Amino acid sequence: MFRRLAFDNSAALFTFAAFLTAVSIYVAVIWRALRMKRPQVAAFENLPFVTPTPSARHEPRPARKA
């Protein structure tokens, strides 16, 4: 009944295709980032955060009273 299904070859093929897809996406993003012009980099550097950044103070919290 299942003699026509070739799981071994197709599983390896799909795994290889997924790997190539992921690698090509990462390479494309890195390529575009490296080729970005200086004015565009400066514009991205000055973009504000959506939420305010919390302060970097590392003070301990006051102890809770039971």
URUR-V891204 format. One record per pair of residues at least 12 apart in sequence whose C-alpha atoms are under 10 Angstrom apart, sorted by sequence separation. I is the first residue (numbers start at 1). J is the second residue. If there is no record, write none. Layout:
i/j
I/J
I/J
//
This chain:
none
//
